[in-house]
């Protein structure tokens, strides 16, 4: 359902785009709680109820009246619950919207897939993650793929919590540098079992032997690369002829990278310092660019 321009008058560009996307998905004009008048809110509630009750016509007319009433009550409750879930996620997304959003519209198929998934999400923690995704896609359409939506739709609260810990250790929102001790990540909240859970969830690659190769500039014998969120100059004078430096890593999948790019978690600086200290002990000189 297209939104009338007068409905959007005086609203910020991000909020206006959010209203357009949600309204198109639910078939009625969505209004964030902050901009609803009391009369509008009551009318809005009645409209949602009417739409929910309308679904009752899908039940065959010959059904017994008692069964029909039970089905009617179930459908109305289900549709109201779904409406509440959608609106809660839309409300939560407001705080994550960028000040400037792309003029490119959100893809219709993406929008349909997204709202079909979130309508049954009632957990506040998971609603928060879906809100982040919605805000990210409204701000920059195409940022989150449909495959990532599928992965996120199957996440449990435990998996989401573990992945947030993984993101706090991530370099460039895409990988985790490995430490020498194979159980070292336990001290930072990620056990081996936790990593297996994230693999099963489709957020990190299913391999213990993934390698990060960093090309060495042959003129200066240095290799620039990120550690955490900062770019460093990496050099090993003991190995001057190497064309590439090789380090072990835990790599995020495409879904993991896309999701981590949106999640706002504080980087664990103690972990980053430990990575640098271990590399320096191996003979590398590491300095921030």
N, C-alpha and C positions, 0 to 999 in steps of 0.2 A: 504494500500500500504506500503510494507516494505521500510524502509529508507536505502539507500546504506551506508555502513560504511564510505566511503570517504566523504559523506555529513556531517558526524558527527565529522570528525577528528578535533582535537583541541578545541572542545567544552566541557564545563563542564558537569559532569554527570547529574545534574538536568535539564539543558537545553536540552541535548541530549534526555532524557526521555520524556520531554515535546514535543519535535519535533516528536518523535515516536508516542505518543498518539494522537496528533492533526492530523498528517499525515494519520494515520490509519483511523481516523474518517471521514476526508473530501475527501479521495481518491486521494490526490495529495500531493507532498512534501511541507509541511509548513515550511517557514523560518521566524524567527523573524526579524522585520525590522532592528535591529541592525547588523545583519550578512548578509543582502542581498546586493549584488553588483547592480549597476544601470541596467546592462544588464540582470541580473537574475530577477530583479524586473519586468522589462518589459515582459520578457518571462513568468514569473509567472502570471502576469495579463492576458496575452493572453490565458494561459492555463485555468485559472478560467473562462474567457469569453466563451471559447470553450465548457467547461463542462456545463455551464449554457445554452448555445444555444442548446446543444445536447438534452436537455429535451423537446425541441419543437416537437420532433418526436412523442411524446405521443399524440399529437393532430391529429385527423383523417384527412387523406389526402384530403377528399372531402370537407373540410371546405372552406368557401369562403376566397379568398386571403386576403381581408381586415381584416376579423376576425382572420385569421391566423397570420397576422402581429401584430395585437393588442395583441394576446395571446403570441406571441413570445416576444414582448417587455415586457409584464407583467412578464413572466417567467424569462427572463434575469434579469430584475430589482430585482425580488424577490430573485433569487439565488445570485446575487451580494450583495444585502443587507445582506442576511444570511451569506455569506462568510465574509463580513466586521465585522458582529457581532461576529462570531466565532474567528476571528483573533484578534479583540480588546480584547476579554476576555483572549485569550492565551497570548497576550502581557502583559496585566495587571497582569497575574498570575506569571510572572517571578520574580517580587519583593517579592512574598510570598513563593517561593520555599525554602525548607531547603537546607543547604549546602551539606548534605548527604541525598540521597534518597534510599528507599528500592529497592533491586534488583527484588522484586516480581512485575510482570507486572500488569497493571491496567486491571481489569476484562473487557472482551469484551462487555458483556451485559451492564455493568455499563457505559462504554464509549459511547456506542450507545445511551443509554437513556439520558446521560448528554448532548451530542451535539444536540440531537433532541430537547431538551428543550431550550438550549441557543441560537440556531440559530435565534430565533425571539426576543431576548432580546436586545433592543437598548438603554435603559436608562443607563447612565453612573454609577449611584449609584448601580443599580441592577447588572450591569456587574462586578462591583467591588466585590460584594458578590459571584457571580459565579466564579470569578477568584480565590478568596480565597479557595473555595471548590475544584476547579481543582488542585491548588497547593497542598492542603492538601492530596488529593487522590493520586497524583503522588508521593508525599513524603512517604506516608504510605497507600498503597492500603487497602481497607476495612474499612477505617476510617469513611466514609460517606456512609450510606445505600441508597439503591434505594428509599426507602420510604421517606427519608429526601429530596432527589432530588425532589420528587413529591410535598412535602410540600413547598419547596423553590420556585418551579415553579409557585405556586399560590400566592406568597407574593406580596403585593403592596409596593410602596416606603414608605408609612406611616407605614405599619406593620414592615418593615425592620428597620425603624428608631426607632420605639417603642421597638423593641427587642434589639437593641443596648443599649438603656437605661436600659433595664432589665438586660443585661449582665454586665453593670457597677455596679450593685447592687448584683451580684450573688456570692454565696459561692461555691467554687469547680466547677464552671461552670455548676451547676446542680440545684440550688434552691436559693430562696431568703428568708432570715429570716423575719418573720412578726414582725412589731412593734405593740405596744399596741393600738394606735389610728388607726382605720381601714382606715382612709384617709391620714395616714402619708406619704405614698409613693408619694402623689401629690407634696410634697415639693422636691422630687427627680426626677420629670419628668414623673411619672407614675400615671395617674388618674385611677379610677375604670373603666371608659369607655375604657381606654387604655388596662387595663388587660383583659377586655372582648374581645377586638379586638385580642389580642394575643391568647386567648383561641380559638376563632373562627378560627384563622390561624393555629392551631395545634401545637403551640410552648410551651404552658404551660397547665398543667392539669386542667380539668374543675371541680374544687371543691374549696370551701372556707374553708374547714375543714381538710385539709391535715396536718398531724402531723409528725414532725421529732423526732424519738426516738434515744437517745444516751445511749449506755450501760455504766453503772458505774462499774469501777474496784472495786470489793468489798474489796480488801486488803487495798487500799489507799483511797477509797471513792472518786475517781476522774473519770472524763470522758474526754478523749481527743477528740477534734473535731475541724474542720475548721470553721473559721469565716472569710469570704473573702478568701484571698489566703494564710492565715497563720494558723498554727495549734496552738490551745489553750488548756490549762488545765482548765477544768470547774469543780467546786466543790460547793456543798451547804451543809454546816455544820448543817443547821437547819433541813435538811431532810436526815439524815445519813443512813436510812434503804432502801432508794429507790434503786432499781436495774437498773432503766432507768430514764433519764431525758426526759421530754416531752416539745417540743417547736413547735409552729405553723410555717408553712412554705408555700411558693408558689413554687411548684415543676415544673421543666421543663419536657416536654415530651422527648422521645428518640430523636426526631428530634431537639428539642430545645437544648438538651445537646450536640449533635453532632455539631450543628451550632455554639453554644456559645464557644465550644472548639477551634474553628478556628478564630472567630472574635477577633480582637485585639482592645480592648477598655480599657481605664484606669479605674481601680476600684475606686468607690466613697468612699474615706476614711471617709468622714463626716458621711455617712450612717453606715459604719462599727463601727465607734466610738459610734454612737447612739445605735446600737444594744447592744454593750458591756455595755454601761451605763444603759440601761434598765434592762439587766439581773442582773447587780450588784445591782440595786435598789430592785430587787426581792429577794436578799439574796445570789446570786451566787458570788463566787470568781473566777475571770477569769484572767489567766496569760498566756503569750505567751510561747510556748515551744521552 
